[in-house]
Amino acid sequence: MTTDLRELRDAEWDGWFDKVDLAFGGVHEPPEGRALWRERTEVARSFGAWADGDWVGTAGAFSFWLTVPGGDRVAAAGVTMVTVQPTHRRRGVLRSMMRHQLADVRARGESLAVLTASEPAIYGRFGYGAATQELRLGVDTLRLAPPDLPGIDGVRLRLVDPAQSLPDCERVYEQLVPTRPGMLARRPGWERMGVYDPESERDGAGKLQCVVAEVDGEVRGYARYAVNPEWDHAGPCGAVRLRQIDALEPVVYAALWRYLFGIDLTSWVSVRGRPVDDPVLHLVADMRRCGIEVRESLFVRPVEVGEALAARTYLTPVDVVLEVADPFCPWNEGRWRLSGDAKGASCARTTDAPDLALSVRELGSAYLGGFALSALAAAGRVQELRPGALQAASVAFGSDVAPWLPHGF
């Protein structure tokens, strides 16, 4: 059976997206959500594997700008909607799509590809490394005192319509993008995904609500949430399902959390996708009552090693020769001299003796500062070839704040 890679045509989107739905369990996206994904789809970056007059594989990408250590933004392809139908597994379909896509990313001048993985074990062989982590919290609001900071009573809170508040909330988000590696600067329209609230996905909770926090009449933070009412023999024990929370100052963040603690008929707040250094852990007296879980989130793949490493800054001065293995994208293989500090960096080919040996996957994991090169070396995935090189490079690659992906794609 012949399988060919083919670019998506505009009129074919419905059939192509049907295959995405089918691969993820066959539960069709509600019409509103389908329309949102249709608007977000960049048809020129979408393609698939074609056999016997139908799609047997799909893949696409979104055009993002990714914040890197130092606060600059780097063009990145947000890999998405990657599927292979079960009739065509283990025939090289995924490999051919990944190879085609990375060549296209390179041709577009993007030095990074990023993705979130439904099955993380798949993507390491294509050079993607887990680069950020996320917290999942279940905060016990009955046993913990609500957050309190000086000036908290000066923050005004207002319940607003989630859709109508989008411009104010997006201005807050945009100001936060440069402050943390891993955050996405997105094209207009993406903010609408944050208020998409189909009843079929509420899991028993009520409709989406939004509270904004104002200081001197200006919106400085917001929280989107829904309440899941529950009762037991002792009375109400509902949950606040927190969807998003952003704030520009600590006192505003504390005020939003104090509000969430005080919602009637609830006894806990659950939230996913928070940074691992979330300040809420230090706004409460007992972290153990926050039900902390950690998992990986964003996967990063350097597509042009030299450009990617030169695009970020480094916590401490670094001068290291990296022996990079990348058989999937052989243009990256070989030795690279990275020289940089907190002001900038350069990375170029060299014939000098290597100091560290690693694959492009490890570079992806270390790139945003979320995983230390020393930790990867302890797992046997980075080899130190010059004594002292590992510690110096590991510190330099770090980030003073944890990298964080604010939302999926």
C-alpha positions, 0 to 999 in steps of 0.5 A: 500500500503506497503512502504519500505525504501531502499538504492540507488544502483549505477545503479538506480541513473537515475530513482531516480534523475528523481523523484527528478526532478519531485518533484521540478516541473518536469523541467529536469536538463540539461545534464551537470548539471545532470552529475555534480550532479551524480558525487557529489552524495554519493550513500552510503548515498542516499536512498528512499521510495519504493512502487509498484516497484518505488521510491515515496520518496528520500533523500541523504546527502553530507559529509562536514566539517562545520566551527564552532565558534572558527574556527574548523571544524565539520563533518556534513551531508549536507542533500539534494534531500529530496522529497515525490511524491504527491501520497504518502503525509501524510503517514509518508514517510518523517518522516520515511526517516528523522528518518532513515537518522538521525540514519545513521548520528549518526552511521557515527560519525557526530554530525551535520546535515545541510540543506537548505529548499525549504519549511522551515516550514517542518523541524522544527518538525525534530529538524532543526533550522534556523541558518544563514541568507543571504543578497540579494542586488540590488546595485544602481551603478548610484547613489553610488560612487564606493568603494575606499580604500588606495592601491586599485590601486595596485590591478591588475584585469584580466578577465580570463576563469571561468573554467581555473581559478578554482584552483586559486579561490578555493585556495582563498575560502579554506583560507576563510573557517576557518574565518567564521562559517557556511562555508563548507570545501568540497570534491574535485570537488565541486568547479566545481559547481561554474562555471556551467552556462547552458543557460537555467538558465541565465534569459536573462544574458550573459555567466558567466565571471570571474575577478581575483584580484592579488597582487604581482602576486598572486590571492587574490580574484575573482568575477564571474558574468554575465551581463544582458543587458537592455535598456529603453527610456533613454539608457542602464540600464543593471544589473550585476548578481554577482554569487560569490565574495571572497577576502582575504583582504579589499583592494582586496574586494573593488577593485573587487566591484569598478570593478563591479560598472564600467562595461559598460551599467549597472546601478546596481549589484544584488547578492544573498547569501551574509553574513548579515555583508557583508563589501560592506555595509560599502564601500558605502555611502548609504546603502539604495541604496543597496536594502537590503533583508534578509532571512534564509539560513542554517538550523542546527540540532545537532545530538549528542548534547554533541559532537556538543556543545563541538566542538565549542568555546564560546565568553565569559566563560559559565557554564550552565545546559541545559534541552534539549527536543528532542523527535525525537532523544531521545538520546539527551533528558535530562540535559547537563552541558556546560562549555567553553570559547574562548579556548575550551569547554566540554559538558556532562550529568548531574543531576544538576538543569537546568538553561535553557530549550529549544528544540534541534531546538533552539540549532540548531538556536543558534549553529553558533552564528547567532541567540541569545538565548535571541531573541529565549527566547523573542519568548517563545522558550527558558525558563530561569530557573535560573536568569541571565543564559539567558544573560550569555549564549546568549552572550557566544553563539555569534559570532564576525562575522555573520555565512554564508553559501557560497553556496547551496547543 
